[in-house]
């Protein structure tokens, strides 16, 4: 496997040098992952100053390994670990993240997840199928006669944010504002973020939190049949969620409930069009549709990295970690491991191999996975059926970030 010119690999020491902001990388990360699998699947990324794992078994194992977790300050102090103090200009952002499901470990994680899990189980989200199909068809009605569309703004952005807002109990007309807040907020997870982006995320977190607090006040006074009301009024072992927990949980559900699915709709459409496969065959029935969706999740996952703290000393693939070390797991690369997937860079929806890791695994497995899968299984067949002869009108514009992987523009014609 050829090593791209912008990638430097020291195999003897398992050190890699790679600029995560290089368009050649984030425009086609799968090529880099293939080279890493061939030459150095476990590596120390010099620019990020962390160990990274790309092998399927290592990533899958670490996601489930209770010696590693999303949180570290519940068992050690900043002083003990040598961590810097929180940055004052990110106070609102840090507060909104304090009780995030993505950042907690048991028992707090168990309590919060138990309170919201019921809303996201498959049998519940399946009931949303008719309204999801209605929304997809209504959006397509708005541009079908034009014979061209920028799919993200006219379709992919709208569907996930509308559905998660309905589920939680946020007015649909807030959709555009939620997208604005979310896009600024998630920049905090990207490599190489700037001070300006941090300040934009801080402002978004403050405004987002203030808005959620007003909705919480409304639901306390006038309960409704929605997830936010459920979270407010349901107790777990004699405890109710505090306002801070409600704000953090609502924000993470809104962000995670649409951000990745927006990317995945765009990624999936592009992958299918690039493959040359006949959409009529890919979406022939429910079974083939499910296989197609899972293959797009495997080959063009929307979220590439999950990070974990070492909660105790551990050794993985010959690398020793002490308590407080941070490790990164590249889910998208694990999905391309040639020891698990035949011809891994090829789109093959008839695969019957390992399950993809795009939604994670273990106690932090994506709570919204049933909803995301439903959205993809419903809207992709409708899109390709309604817009016969769908094709790329321009070269897609890839987001200029690494961590999430998606498109900024996807111009289509039919």
Helices and strands as residue ranges (DSSP letters): E 8-10, E 15-17, H 23-26, H 29-39, E 42-45, E 50-53, H 56-64, E 68-69, H 78-81, G 88-90, H 91-97, H 108-120, H 122-125, G 126-128, H 129-143, G 144-146, E 148-150, H 151-151, I 152-156, H 157-168, G 172-174, H 175-186, G 187-189, H 195-221, H 227-233, H 243-256, H 259-275, H 279-282, H 286-299, E 305-310, E 314-316, E 319-321, E 326-330, H 331-334, G 362-364, H 369-386, E 391-392, E 397-398, E 407-409, E 411-413
